[in-house]
């Protein structure tokens, strides 16, 4: 009986040793560059009558000022969406407007900690439409100041009837 117990202990120890030796190493946290490093994205604005703007824009999260909404941060930390500042769709729209000399406006909603995009290039949604925000062909599940953009993303603001 003593020999069987010793064998069992030896087999279990060998199996445990093999399991530990073949287990993947635990990933150590990496030091990364700033999460708010500028990224280049393509911004497209489509109104009810067609394309209003399309261009590549270098952007990062930053404070945004609109005539209606005032000045607020738009850097991905809105609503606790990201732990640190990141590039966002609304910041990209704001950069595109500044660099390509067109206007946009949005209302600030403190309860959402985000803007609604109301007007782009003097085209308003009014009571019949809204400006939908999509990244890489998919509508974003959060506000435009909360969604993190990556280099190469395709950001679309599309006038969408209700």
C-alpha positions, 0 to 999 in steps of 0.5 A, a space after each residue: 500500500 505504501 508503494 502504491 501511495 508513493 507511485 501516485 504521489 510521483 505521478 501527480 507531481 510529474 503531471 503537475 510539473 508538466 502542466 506548469 511547464 507547458 502553461 503559457 506565461 502570465 502576460 506582464 503589463 506593457 508600458 505603452 505610448 499615450 493612448 491619446 496619440 494622434 491617429 489618421 482616420 477617414 471622415 465622411 459626411 453624407 447629407 440628404 442630397 449626397 456627399 458633403 465631405 470626405 477626407 483623411 484627418 489626423 486627430 486625437 481626443 480634445 476639448 470641443 467647442 460648439 455654438 450651441 453646446 459650449 466647450 467640453 472634453 471629447 476625449 473618450 473619458 466621457 461617461 467613464 467610457 475609457 480610463 484615459 484620453 483617446 481619439 474619438 469620432 466627434 473630435 475627428 469631425 471637429 478637426 475636419 471642420 477646422 482644417 477644411 473650413 466647414 461648420 458643425 454644431 451640437 447640443 451638449 447633454 450633461 446627462 450623457 456627458 456627450 454632444 449630439 451632432 445637430 448640424 454639419 455644413 448647415 444641414 440640420 436633422 431638424 425634427 425629421 432626421 439625425 446625424 448617425 455616427 458609424 465607424 467602419 460601417 457599424 453605428 457606434 453604441 455610445 456617444 461620439 465623444 466616448 468611442 475610441 478610434 484607431 488608426 485607419 478607421 473610417 468614420 461616417 456621419 450620415 444624415 438619417 431620417 427617422 
